[in-house]
Amino acid sequence: MVELDLPEGAIVADALDRIRELTDGVPVVMAVNQEYADPGAPLHSGDEVALIPPISGGAVGASHARLTTGPLALDPLIERVSDPRAGAIVTFLGVTREVAELEYEAYTEMAERQMTEIVDRAIERHGLCAAAVEHRVGTVPLSEASVAIAVSAPHRAEAFAGAREIIDEIKAKVPIWKKEEGEWVRGVTPQA
């Protein structure tokens, strides 16, 4: 934790400039009050700010999104998305491959909120009946799932499209980091 003393009227770019030594060449963005912020966004006394390095990738109405430390299972997610209007249920498991284990860390509060928003947008955009996602944090051994997604829709095309959008958005935007063989996996810098 770092406390910054910034002048009245400071913006995100000022804070990033002040802590440049801490980031040591890592392309970071700042989240302010658990929202990605543009460099020109104003800062106020008491704002919660977080540095978000490149990320690698994890219930409202008919959606569910959470982080967990335990093993993932599809059956509970399938039950969550079952719906009499659904003619298709699509599932996805992302599993550890080629290494003994992966280690995941997350900015939990922001990650769960963002996953919920991603799921809700996919439900609306693709006309899904329901969608659910769970992402593990901590150690995930070889062949075990790190992310599980289930999506239901009236037709298969929408179900596949919704599931694909959810995993792609999680990997691009949610503050979850992956360590493989002791090294952080290079990711993408999220956009504010």
N, C-alpha and C positions, 0 to 999 in steps of 0.2 A: 504494500500500500504506500502511495506517495501522496503527500499533500502539497498542492500548488497554491502559491499566492499570486494571483493575476490581477491586473488593474481593472477597474470598472470598464465595461464595454468590451472585454476580451472575447475572442472568438476561438473556435476549435483549433484553427491554424496556429494561434498564439500558444495554446497549451501543447500542441504537438511540437512546436519549435522549442519550447522550454524543456521538453523531456527527450530531445533528439538523442542525447548520449545514451539513454536507457534502451532505446530501440535499436541502436547499433547497426544501422543499415537495413533493418527488417521493414518491409513496406507495411505499415500499420494504418488502420483507420480508427476513428474514435467513435464510441457509442456514448451518447448522452442520455441518461435516464432510460437505458435499455433500448434505445433506437439508434441506428446508424446515423451519423451526423455529417453533413457536408463541412468542408474546412471553414466556410464562411458563417456557420451557425453560431449564434451568440451563446455565451456561457453565463450562468447566473450563480450566485452564492448558493451553496448547498446542492448543486447538481451532482449526480452520481455519474462519473465518467469511467470508461473502461477502454483500454487499448486492445484492439482486436488484430492479431497478426493474420497472415493468410490462413484460411480454414481448409480442412480436408474432411471430407465425409465419405441428426438426428434427431377436457372435452366440452365442445360447444355443439349443441344440437347433435348432428350426425358426424362429428369429428372427434378424434382423440389423438393426442401427441404427448409423449413423455420420454424422459431419460430414465434409465435404470442401471443398476449395477449387476443385476442377475441375468441369467440366460433368457433368451427370447424364444417365444413360441408363437406359431402362426394361429393355432386353434382359437385362443382367446381373441385375437384380432379379427378372425373370420366371424366369430360370434358377434363382435361389436358392430361389424358392417353388414351383417345379414339383414335383409329388408325384403318384404314381399313384392316390392316393385322391381327388384334386381333380377336381371336375367344373366348377369355375369359377375363373378368375383375374381379379381386378379390379385395375386400375392407376389411379393418380392422379398428375398432374403439376400443381404450382402454379407458374405462370409470371409473370414480370414483365410488367405491362401499363401502358399509358398514360404511362410515364415512360422516359427513356433508360436508366436503371439503378437498381437497389436495392443498398444496402450492408448486409450482415448481419454481426453480431458475436455471439459466444456465450461462455458460461462452459463451455468445451469438456468438461472432465471430468464435470461435473454434467449437462450437456445430453445427452451420449452415454449416460450411465447411465440418465437418466430416459427417454430415447427407447426404450431396451431394455426398461425396465420397462413402459412403455405398450404396446409391441408384445407382450410376453409376456402382459400382462393381456388384451389383445384376442384373442390366440390361445386363451387359456383360456375367456374369456367367450363367444366365438362359435363355438367348436369348429373353429377354422381349422386347416388343415394346416400352413401356414407364413405368415410375414409379414416384410416387409423395408421399411426406410425409410432414405433418405439425405437430408440437408439441407445445402445449400451455405452457406458463410460467405465473406465477401469481396464482391466486386462481381459482380452478376448482371445482365447486359444485358437490354434489351427482348426479350421473347418467349422468353428462356431460362428453364429450370426452376430454381427455388430449392429445391423439395422434390419427391421422387419416392417413391411408395409402391406396393408390389405385395403382394397378398394372395391366397392360395389357400384354397379350402374345398370340401367335398363338393358344396355347393349355392350358387347365386348369391346368395340372400338373406343368408346368413351372410357371404359374401365382401364384398358391398357394405356391410353393417353394420360389419364389422371394419375396412375401409378408412376409412369415415366416422369411426368412433370414434378411430382412430389420428390422423388429421389434426386433428380437433377437440381432442383431448387435447394434442397437440404445441403447437398454437397457444395453448392456455390455460395450460400448465404449464411448458414447457421454456424455460430461460433463453437465448433467442435474441432479438436485437433487430434492428430494421430501420430504416434511414435512407433516406428518400425525398426527393430534391431538397434535400439538405443538412440535413434536419430529421428527428429521431427520430419514428417513427410512434407515436402514443399507443396504448397497449396495455391489458392488464388486469393488476391486481395478483394474482399467484398466491397461492393459499391454502396455508397450512402444513399 
